[in-house]
Amino acid sequence: MAVHRKRFRVEEAIVGEMPSLEMIEEAAPMHNEIMAELRAIRAQMARNGHAGHAALPPSEAVMAQEVADARAMLETYRAQIEQCEKLKVELDLIHDAINRTKREIAVLHGKSFNGEEMAKVNGELGAVVGGTEQATQQILEAAESIDQAASALSKVDSVDQQKRLADDIQERVISIFEACNFQDLTGQRISKVMGTMKFIEQHINAMMDIWGGVDAIKAHAPPIVDTRDEDAKLLNGPKLAGDVGHASQDDIDALFD
């Protein structure tokens, strides 16, 4: 049973006319419905709060997967770009080395390996061989004539004959001196050839330095195989100062002791 309270004039002046009990009872069912909806909304919000972001709607999950795939593809492209940049650096180095090698070969061909220059070198060496042979022949002939004149000189008593033999010996000696002049011409010719060889050596060394130096070139050099047979293996030519593996004159003399 509802209790009726006395309403004062002050309350009526401030609040206004209070709703009657009938009005409150009519609004009660709608109030209950509103409260039920609020409780349902609160429960739904609580469930979403506990689930967090673990379960995304299907559209958002697809979008997240696409973003992850795009990032993975981007990382792959970045790695490939880095590899391409390294490869470009290596190719630039090779390109530069090839261009420098071409320049060295062009210089060699222009100043040493062309037909005119090589023919000149071959001509100089041929002249050295020819001049040496001619001078040697002249010296031997003069020495033989001197020997014959000296033998005859010791057997004649005539002063005139002795004078003629002595003059002949002097002429032959002069001929030997003249023949010995071949050394000057030979030295000049060989100096030209040595200059050409040094020029070639310098540019070949430069090309080897371009490709890593002598040690790097040796790694690609085929093994040296001596294909000579029997006595040919013993023919190594005259010994140079400092050469090893050659028999000295003392060793040869020791065989006859």
Residue, then its C-alpha position, 0 to 999 in steps of 0.5 A: m500500500a502506497v504511503h501518501r506524503k504531505r507536499f509542502r508549498v516550497e517543493e511545489a514552487i521549486v520542483g513543480e507538480m509531482p507526478s501522481l502514482e498512476m503516472i509512475e505505475e504507467a511508466a514502470p514497464m517501459h523503464n524495465e524494458i530500457m533497463a534490460e536493454l542497457r544491461a544487454i548492451r553492458a554485457q555485450m561490451a564486457r564480452n568484447g572487452h575480454a576478447g580484445h583484438a584477438a578475433l577481428p572481423p573477416s574483412e579486417a583479418v583479410m586486410a591484415q594478412e594483405v599488409a603482412d604479405a606486402r611487408a614480406m614482399l617489400e623485404t624480399y625486394r629490398a634484399q634483391i636490390e641490395q644484391c643487385e647493387k653489390l653485383k653492379v659494383e662488381l660489374d663496374l670493377i670488371h668493366d673498368a679492368i677490361n677497359r684498362t687492359k684494352r688500353e694497355i693492349a692498344v699501346l702494346h699493339g701500337k708501339s710494339f706488336n704491330g707488323e712494322e715494329m716487330a719486323k724492326v726488332n727481328g731485323e735488329l736481331g738478325a743484324v746482330v747475328g749476321g754482324t757477329e758471324q761476319a766479325t768472327q769469320q774475319i777475326l779467325e781468318a786474320a788469326e790464321s794468317i798471323d799464325q802462318a806469317a809468324s811460322a814463315l818469319s822464323k824460317v827466313d833469313s832475308v831481311d826483305q822477306q822478314k819485313r814483308l811478313a812483319d807488315d802482313i802480320q800488322e795488317r792482319v792485326i789491324s783487321i782484327f781490331e776493325a772486326c772487333n768494332f762489331q761489338d759497338l754496333t751489336g750493343q746498339r742493336i741489342s739495346k734497341v731490342m732490350g728497350t722494346m722488351k722492357f716496354i712490353e714487360q712494363h705493360i704486361n706487368a700493368m695488365m697483371d696488376i689490373w687482374g690481381g698481380v702476379d700471384a693471381i695470374k700464377a693461380h690460373a697458369p697451366p703447369i709447365v711440362d718439359t716435353r724435350d727428349e733425351d739429349a735435348k733436355l741437357l741443352n739449356g744454353p750458356k749459363l748466366a751469372g747466378d744460375v743454379g743447376h749448371a755444371s761448373q768448369d771445376d766440376i768438369d775438371a774433377l771428372f778427369d782427376 
